[in-house]
Structure formats: structure tokens, C-alpha cells
Amino acid sequence: MNKARRKQITDLSKKLSELLDGSELEDLKGEAEQLRDDEQEYLDNMPESLQGGDRGQAAEQAVSALDTAAEALQQAFDSLNEAIAALDEAEGV
């Protein structure tokens, strides 16, 4: 690998690391989890007669969607870490 490509790899790895340094993905995941928990609490405190109705179903769908969002944010965080490790490996070759 030539010096120019090695520098490009280093620069790309640094940019990805900067995305993770601020922990913004972790913060966003936490926000999604908090919203999910709030919606779940709303659903849990809803009278049983309403839980099976439109409001209850909408709350269940919101909980599920927010859970999916939190999981996707975690996967994005994990994928960025994996990409950084792969770039570091490529740089060392």
C-alpha cells in the first residue's frame, strides 16, 4: 500500500472515530429508549378496556417501533466500531 492511500485510510478512520467520540449515537439511542419506556408506561397504565382498542394498539405499535429504532442505533454504533477496526487493520497492512 502506498503512503497516500495509507493516509486516506487514516483520515477516514479518524472521521469515523469523531462520529463516535461525542457519543451522539449513544445519546440518541438513550432518547429512543426513554421514549419507548414512556410509551410502555402509558400503555401499562391504560385501563384494560382501552388497551385492546385503537389507542392501545397505537401505543403497542409505537413501543415496537421505538424499540426497533433503539436497536438500529446500537447496530449503527457497533458497525462504526467495526469499520474503524477494519480500517485500522488495513492501515497496518
Secondary structure, 3 states (H helix, E strand, C coil): CCHHHHHHHHHHHHHHHHHHHCCHHHHHHHHHHHHHHHHHHHHHHCCHHHHCCHHHHHHHHHHHHHHHHHHHHHHHHHHHHHHHHHHHHHHHC
